[in-house]
Amino acid sequence: MKNQNEPKTVAESAVEMRFLVMPNDTNPQNSIFGGVVMSWIDMAAAMVAERHSNRPVVTVHVDDISFKAPMKIGDHALIQASINYVGKTSMLVGVKVIAENPFTGITRHTTTAYLAFVALDDIGRPIQIRGLIPETDDEKRRYQDGQERIEDMKKNKKR
Ligand SMILES: CC(C)(COP(=O)(O)OP(=O)(O)OC[C@H]1O[C@@H](n2cnc3c(N)ncnc32)[C@H](O)[C@@H]1OP(=O)(O)O)[C@@H](O)C(=O)NCCC(=O)NCCS
């Protein structure tokens, strides 16, 4: 394992999970219940934050979650989560949810969300975390956007 102060790349903590949409995941309209998707998002994002910091983490803010298209029973839900930005003790993780019809192979981007986490020390206080090395053009763009997004979250918290 890396030394706690050594920065990590985005790829080193990225998480990808797949779920099969089952009848008990749906709402009365027979499409997926939003709370189920939010739970998958929070879980995937928390694992990214834990893998980046190698510390226990808590969710402090969920920002800008939008549901763009429904998911149906039998769809495969692909959850892609990666770290966008790190502060001193906080991390911003971006999550994309894609629905795949396993019989046609057709995919749809259904949900995007951004979540902030704080890493905790052994007695539950925020602890400083390692830096992040954005490598690709997309990662560099997300890092810039993430910095602005987390500043906005902090301003909203003060309000
Ligand atoms: C995590 C916790 C200990 C942090 O305490 P705190 O008093 O807010 O600590 P700080 O003010 O020092 O903030 C710590 C970091 O979080 C960031 N932060 C805090 N609240 C935030 C918010 N709403 N949005 C974005 N960032 C936030 C701060 O900017 C700071 O970032 P930095 O160190 O990278 O600059 C406390 O907020 C807490 O226990 N929250 C409950 C978490 C929880 O139970 N989550 C649900 C289940 S996982």
The ligand as a Gaussian input file, in Angstrom:
#p B3LYP/6-31G(d) Opt

LIG

0 1
 C      -17.710000      14.928000       8.842000
 C      -17.772000      15.881000      10.024000
 C      -17.073000      15.236000      11.223000
 C      -17.023000      17.137000       9.617000
 O      -17.169000      18.060000      10.632000
 P      -17.087000      19.617000      10.286000
 O      -17.247000      20.335000      11.555000
 O      -18.009000      19.929000       9.162000
 O      -15.578000      19.736000       9.830000
 P      -14.943000      20.871000       8.985000
 O      -15.767000      22.132000       9.043000
 O      -13.502000      20.922000       9.407000
 O      -15.043000      20.318000       7.500000
 C      -14.223000      19.247000       7.060000
 C      -14.156000      19.313000       5.555000
 O      -15.447000      19.008000       5.013000
 C      -15.879000      20.050000       4.163000
 N      -17.320000      20.150000       4.318000
 C      -18.039000      20.163000       5.440000
 N      -19.351000      20.257000       5.165000
 C      -19.454000      20.280000       3.827000
 C      -20.553000      20.362000       2.926000
 N      -21.806000      20.459000       3.345000
 N      -20.287000      20.364000       1.615000
 C      -19.019000      20.278000       1.154000
 N      -17.928000      20.191000       1.961000
 C      -18.162000      20.210000       3.284000
 C      -15.163000      21.285000       4.698000
 O      -15.091000      22.304000       3.711000
 C      -13.795000      20.697000       5.007000
 O      -13.080000      20.487000       3.789000
 P      -11.472000      20.639000       3.660000
 O      -10.849000      20.110000       4.924000
 O      -11.129000      19.779000       2.477000
 O      -11.199000      22.077000       3.434000
 C      -19.239000      16.242000      10.417000
 O      -19.759000      17.127000       9.421000
 C      -20.138000      15.038000      10.507000
 O      -19.968000      14.185000      11.355000
 N      -21.152000      14.974000       9.642000
 C      -22.092000      13.846000       9.600000
 C      -21.649000      12.830000       8.551000
 C      -22.648000      11.731000       8.433000
 O      -23.130000      11.205000       9.426000
 N      -22.993000      11.392000       7.197000
 C      -24.067000      10.485000       6.872000
 C      -23.735000       9.058000       6.932000
 S      -22.236000       8.563000       6.187000

